């Protein structure tokens, strides 16, 4: 079971085909945190069951993806950063295809639940609390400058003060919620605050050593419940009361109620506050990325993540879904080498190219012969040493 799960992640990540809001594909900080944590947990299980080669493959992938989080989903400069006064921030999601873009955050993301013609937006202009998962899952420290910058942007754009306390929207420009006049969501609308996100913010505050703020957010969640039922809603109303539609500021909208996801977050927050630490934080990520901080050697290239440069001193690892003969050169095709990929036994086939020994400005070029299909790729790829 673990092998199959890890195999799926290795073959499909680091991009996700659908983010946790069931809306977009791409590089999601939340999904990346879950993927990387899962790979490290699977590596521990592989090690314990005598599969040391598989454990190395899993850890290499986790490390390579963790090293690239900022490259994929951290936007620098731009009007939002200038508006809030920070150098950058983690975006909600970045599109998966970036061949023509300098950075994934420069690409366009379609926004669901908006009127026709209003849905595409640059990735760097959409912010979400999803990046707090990087702390929740132990990939980044709560005082990491990238995290602190992002929280400033989150609070500037997504935080709303309700009678019960602060709450947060899913992302700016969200159209999933009632219309301005309180009429029901009909495919478009205005996104409303989610008590679930107050629970997630509380877990961040606890990680940052502010237990009293986490307690206050727990109380905020409790006070958003519906009447005597004490059921937590998906969203709460954030405008003036409309008694005729039973919409009251800080109380449930016509969204799902109960939202079991919100209740589970509440239960976990209760446990975390009792323990004085995040209850569901994976120990593997904390140990590897916050304590040991090992120097990583691998930088990955794959068809859903075709990097154009590799940092100096790192090996470029080609990661493919089927076996291949790699035809490659490090001198502009004056000479070339043919090398077969290695079957990892985890659904991916890899080959490490010797970029770690090349000086800055060098290029490695390569193409593929696919033996199962008896054909050449018909296209060359190149990666430069930066």
Secondary structure, 3 states (H helix, E strand, C coil): CHHHHHHHHHHHCCCECCCCCCCCCEEEHHHHHHHHHHHHHHHHHHHHCCCHHHHHHHHHHHHHHHHCHHHHHEEECHHHHHHHCCCEEECCEECCCCCCCCCHHHCEEECCCCCCCCCEEEHHHCCEHHHHHHHHCCCCCCCCHHHHHHHHHHHHHCEEEECCEEEECCECCCCCCCCCCCCCCCCCCCCCEEHHHHHHHHHHHHHCCCHHHHHHHHHHHHHCCEHHHCECECCEECCCCEHHHCECECCECCCCECCHHHHHHHHHHHHHHHHCCCCCCCHHHHHHHHHHCCCCCEEEEECCECCCEECCCCEEEEEECCCCEEEEECCCCCCCEEEECEECCCCCEEEEECHHHCCCCCEEEEEEEECCCCEECCCCEEEEEC
